[in-house]
Amino acid sequence: MSVDQIILLGFALSFSSTVFAVKSLQEKGEMNSTYGTLAIGILVMQDIFAVLFLTVSTGKLPEWYAICLFALPLIRPFLFKLLSKAGHGEMLVLFGVFSALVLGAGLFNLTGMKPDLGALILGMLLAGHKKASELSKSLFNLKELFLVCFFLNIGLAEQPTWAGLAMAVLFMLLLPVKGFLYFAVLNAFKFRVRTSLLAAFSLFNYSEFGLIVGGLAYKLGWLDGSILVSIALAVSISFILAAPLNNFSNKIYQRSSRWLKEHSAEALNQRDQLINPGNAQVLILGMGRIGAGAYDEITERFGPICLGIEVHKDAAALHIHEQRNVICEDATDPDFWERILDTANVKLVLLAMPHHQGNQLALNMLKNIGYQGQTAAIAEYQDQVESLYDEGINAAFNIYREAGSGFARHVFERLEPDLIPAVRETHSANKSEQKTEQHIDIIHKMAFLLNIF
């Protein structure tokens, strides 16, 4: 291979899989953790470089009227209105497909630009909308389907050979080097060992974007078909290896943390400093709608005795702006509990994180540090409530069941006073009718027995 081909191959193998990392972080409920946000940030930058490569690789100059594309931000308010009116069902999916393929890819292709870049630009324009996350989730299954089709297309492009398999094995031998480089770079920025290690595990694979780069290079005649097959095999094998590594990443960290050198407390990143809960008697892990509601209720009844833990930086800043005692931390992080100076004053911990796995993990960590106070948690399903009780929690609440009873209480509190007696009167009348029917039924049965005798 020539030097140019080797550089191109190295560029293709430098990517990590966005799809794999997102799915892994979602399953563990750690999308907003420190290491999760770092991994996603790195992947976004990689995706941008991949799209730029796809844009310039054709070697074509855009048409003169491509300058009109700079006016796209002007239609952003119109796109926001359309997205707001798209609802939550199939129209939302159709709007996303239309934006990506027609407004994005179609317009850019019409002006001689790479369609991939157009889809990326439209995504960036829509990213600030409050429904952007919902739109992303609604399109995720389509993305997975297209990804499978892309893999099939790569598989049909060239037949695998023993030489290609041998080269794929060689690529796999280079994968630990890639993981070590990720760890070394993140650790150099003074992140904790756990953050650097788990982020490296999330990125410990080859990427479908590497395949896209390799596929384009093969189409343009820059790489042989056998090398493309080798990349495809390496991507598949790396997924197989990375899956169990990510599942057991916390256990691997706990075993390796003894000999991995940690930074001094003073030199750590600002988000990794020691935590002093002060006089807080109640810790609320997860300051979403449920956690914030519990915080306000407890504060109203007992005064400022709560400390909220929120993993999302923007949400934590909003709570602080609203005068709540909240810090931005990851409650599923084992080092979080190690960095708390003193929990002797804490009498109650509320586990209000949105994912059951995160609440379970935090509960287990509380046990590990010898916490002796009370614990309570939320859950979406009854089997999750039962599992929490099995693990020793003091109180677990099914949020849907509690929401239903709370809704009924709220309705009756808000009804007009003259309607409440009417409801009670109807209820009493129904009870009287039921008793009358029961008495008549008893008389009928007694008459039937007398007839028999």
N, C-alpha and C positions, 0 to 999 in steps of 0.2 A: 504494500500500500504506500501511496505517496504521502508526504507530510500534510498536504491539504486534506486528504481523505482521513488521516488520523485525527486531525483537528476537528473535522466535521463529526467523526465518530465520537470523540470525546465530548463534543457539544451535545450530541444526542443523548449520551449516557449520563450527562450531568443533571438531567431533570429527575425530579421525584414525582410520584403520582398524586395529583390533586384528588382524584376520585377515591383512591384508597385511603388517603389521610382523612378526608372528610367523613367517610363512612366509619372509619375506626374511631375517630373522636366523637362522632354522634352516638355510637353504640355505648361508649364509655361515659357519655354525658360530660365530656371535658372540652367541648368546642371553645368555651370562654376561659379556659384555664390559661395560665401564663405560657406554658409550653405549647398549648394548642394555638394560641394567637400568634406566637412566634413562627410555628410551622406553617400556618396558613399565610402569614405575611411573606415568608420565603417563597411559597408556592405561587402566590400571586405575581411576584416579581419574575419568577421563572416563566410563567405563562405569558407575561408581557414580552419577555425576550423571545419566546418562541413565535409569537404572532409577528413581531418585528422581523424575525428571520424569514418567516413565510412571506412577508410583504416585500422584502428587498431581494429575495432569492430569484424571482422571475426575471429581474433585470429590465423590466419594462418601465417606461416613463409614463406617468399619468397624463390624462388629457388636460388641456388648459383650463377647462371649466371645473376641474377637481377642486379649485380654490373655493367654489361655492359650498363645499362640505364644511368649511369653517363656520357656516351659518347654522349648523345643526343645533348648537346650544340654544339658539333663539326659539326653537320649537319645543324646548323642554317643558314649559308650562302646559302646552297643548298635550304633550305625551302624558304628563302627570294627570291631567283631567281625564284622558282616555283610560289610564290605568285605574283611576279611582272609580270610574263607572263600569269597569270590566267585571265587577262582582267577584265571586270566589270559586266559581265552577269552571266549566269548559271554556267560557269566554276569556277567562284569565289566561288559560293555556294558549288559546288562539291568538290573543294579543301578544304574548311572548314570542310565539313562532313568527307572527307577522313582523314584529319589531326586529327580530334577529335576521330573518331571511329576506324580507322585502325592504324595510327602511334601512337596515344595516348593510347586509351583504349585497342586496340588489343595487342600492345607490352607489356603493363603492365600486362594484363591478362595472357599473355603467360609466364611471369616470376613469376607468383603467386602474383602479386601486385594488388591492387584495381583498376579497370578500370577508376573509377571517377578521381582518382589522376592523371592518365595518360593524360586524357583530359585536366585537369587543367594545367599540366606541359607544354603540347604542346601550350596551349593558352598563357602561360607566355613567351615561346620562340618566338612566333609570335608577341607579343605585341609591340615590338620596331619598327616594319615595318611601313612605311608611309601609307600603305593600311589597317592597322589593324582595324582602326575605320570603314572603309567601309566594311570590312569582318564581323565585329561584327554586323553592321546594316543589312547586307544581311542574316545573320543567325538568326536575332531576331524573325522573323515570325515563323521560325521552332521551336525556343525555346518556343514561346507561344503555338504552336500546341502541342508540347510534354508535356507542362505544363498542358494543358487541358486534354490530355490523362492520365497524372498522377493523376489528380483529379478524373477522372472517375474510374481509377483503384482502388483508395482509397475508392471511394464510393461503388464499387462492393465487396470490401473485407469484409465488415461487415454492418449489418443493423442498422440504427440509432434507438435509444431508448430514452424514456423520461428521463432516468437517464443520458444518454450521453448528451442530450440537457441541462439538469440542470448543468452538469459539464462544458459544454461550456459557459454557462452564468456565472459561477463562474470564469472561465478563463477571461471573458470579464471584470469582476469587478477588476481583477488584472492588466488590460491593462493600466489604468491611472498611476498606480505605475511604470510600465515600462517607460511610457513617462516622468514622473517626474525624474526618475533616469537618463535618457538621458539628460534632461535639466540641472540637477544638475552637471553632469560630465562635460559637455561642458562649463557651466558657470564657473566652478572651474578653467578652463584653460583660464580665462579672456576674453572669447569671449563676444560680446555684447549680450544683452538680445534678440534682434531680431534674431541674428544668432543662438543662442542656442534654442530658441523657435521654429523657423521654421525647424531646423534640427530635433528636437524632433517630430514635426508633420509628417515629412517625414518618420520617423521610427516608427510611432505610429500604428503598426499593427503586426500581427503574420505572419510567413513566410512559403512559400512553402518548404524551407529547413528544417523547424521544422517538416513538414509532412514527408519529406524524412527520417529524423532521427527517427521519430515515426514509419514510415513504416518498417524500418530495425529492430527496436527494437521489433515490433510486429512479424516480420518474424522469429526472433531469439527466440521468446517466452519470451522476457523481459517485455513487456507490454501487457495488455489485448486489445482485439479488440474494446471494448467499449470506451477505452481511446483514441485509434486512431481516432475513429469517432468523439469524443469530440474535439480533436485537429483540425480535418478537419472542423467541424462546426465553431469553434472559428476563424480559419483563414478566412473563408468566411465572417463571421459577422464583423470581424475586417476590412476587405476591404471595406465593406459597410459603416462603420462608418468613416474610415480614408479618404475616397474620398471627402465628403463635408468639412471635417476639413482642408484638404490641399487646396481646392478651396478658402476657406475664411480665410486662415491662416494670410494673411496680415491685414485683418480687425480685426481679433481676437487680433493680436499683437497691433494694434493701440488703441484698447479699454483697453487692459491689461497693456500697457506700463506705464500707470500712477502709478500703484501700484507695479510694478516689479522694484526692486532696480537695478540701473545700476552701473557699475564700474566707478571709477573716470577716467578722461581723461588720466592721467599719467599711470594708471595701465592697460589700455586696451591693447589688442593684437596689434602687430605692424601694421597689416593691418587695424586696426580700429582707427588710430590716426586722429587728426584734419587735414584738407586739406586746404592748402593755394594755390589758383590758380595763385597767383602772378599778373603779368601784362597781362595774357592771355586774348585775346579778342574773341577767338573762342574756344569752347569746342566741341570735337569730341567724341561722345559716341559710342564706338565700333571701334577698330583699326584692323579690318580685311582688306581684299584687297581693299574694297571700302573706308573705313575710312582712311587707310594709303595713298591711292591715293589722296584723298581730302586733307589730311594733307600736302603732298608734293606739290600739286598744289598751295594751299594757301600760304605756306611758300615761294615758288618760286616767287610768285607775290607780297606779302605784307611783307615778312620777318617773323621772329620768333614770331608770335602772337597766336600760337595754343597750346592747351593742350589736349592730347589724353587720353581717359579713356578706359582701356582694362581690362576685368575681368580675363583673363587667364594669370597666372603668367609667364609661359615660353614665351608667345607671347609678353608680356610687357617687359620682359628682353631683348628680341631680338630687339624690337624697341628702347630701351634705348641704346643698343650696337650700333645701327645705327644712333645715335645722334638725335633721336626724343624726344621731351618733352612729355613723357608718364608716367602715374602712374597706378598701378594695383589696380583697384577698381571695385565695382559692381554698375553700374549706375541705376539698377532697385531697389536698396536698398534704402528705405526711409531715413535711417540714413545717407546714403552717402550725400544727399543734406543738411541734418542738420549739417554735419561735415565740410561743406565748409565754410570757414571763411567769404569770401566776394565775391559776384558775380557782383559788381557794374561795373567792367570793361568789363564784358562779353557782347558782342554785338550780338553774333550768336552762336546757339547750333545746331550741326549736329547730328541727330539720325541715326547712321549707324550700328546699331546692327542687327544680322542676322534674328531675330525673330520679327514679327510684334507686337506680344503681349508685348515684352520687350520695343519696341519703344513707344507704346501707354502708357505703364506704366510710362516710363520716362517723357513723355509729360505731363501726369497728375500731376506728382510730381513737374515739373517745374511750373505749374499753382499754385500748393498749396503753394509754397514758394514765390509766387508773382513775378516771373521773368517777366521782361518787354521787353526783347530783341526779336530778330528774331529767328525763329526755322525752320528747314528743316529736312526731313526724307526720307528714302528709303522704298520701298514696292515692293512686288513681283506681286501683282494682282491689277487690276484697282479698285475693290471694296475697297481694303485696302487704296488706294490713296484717294478715296472719303471719307472714314471714317476719315482719318487724317485731311482732309480739314474741315469736319464737327466739329471736335474737336478743330479747331482754329489754325492749323499749317499754316505757311506762304508759304511754298513750299514743295511739295511732288513729288517724282520721281519714276516712274516705272522702276526698274533696268533693266528689259529685253528690254523694249522699248528704254531706253537710251543707253543700250549696243549695240543695233542694229544700231542706228544712229551714235554712236561713232565708231563702226566698219567700217561703210561706209566712214566716214571722214578719218579714219586712212588709209584705202585702197587707197583713192584718193591722200592722201598726199605722200604715198610711191610709187605710180606708176611713171614710167619714164616720164619725162616732155613731150617727143614727143608723148606719148599716150594720154595725157589729151586733146590736141587739137582735136585728132581723135575722142575721146568720145564726145566732144562738137559738132564737125562737124556732127557726126552721129545723135546727139540729134537735131541739127538744121534741118538736112535733114528729120528726122522723123516728126518734126513740120511742115515743108513745105509740106510733103506728106499729113499730116492730114488736113492742110488748103486747099490743092488742092482737096482732097476728099470732104471736106465740100462745096467748091464752086461748084463742079460737082453735089453734092446732091441738092444744092439750084437750079441750072439750071434745073435739072430733075423735081423738084417740080413745078417750074414756067412753064415748058412746059406742065406738066400734067394739071395745072390749065387753061392754054390757050386752051388746047384741050377740056376741059369741057365747057369753054365759047363758 
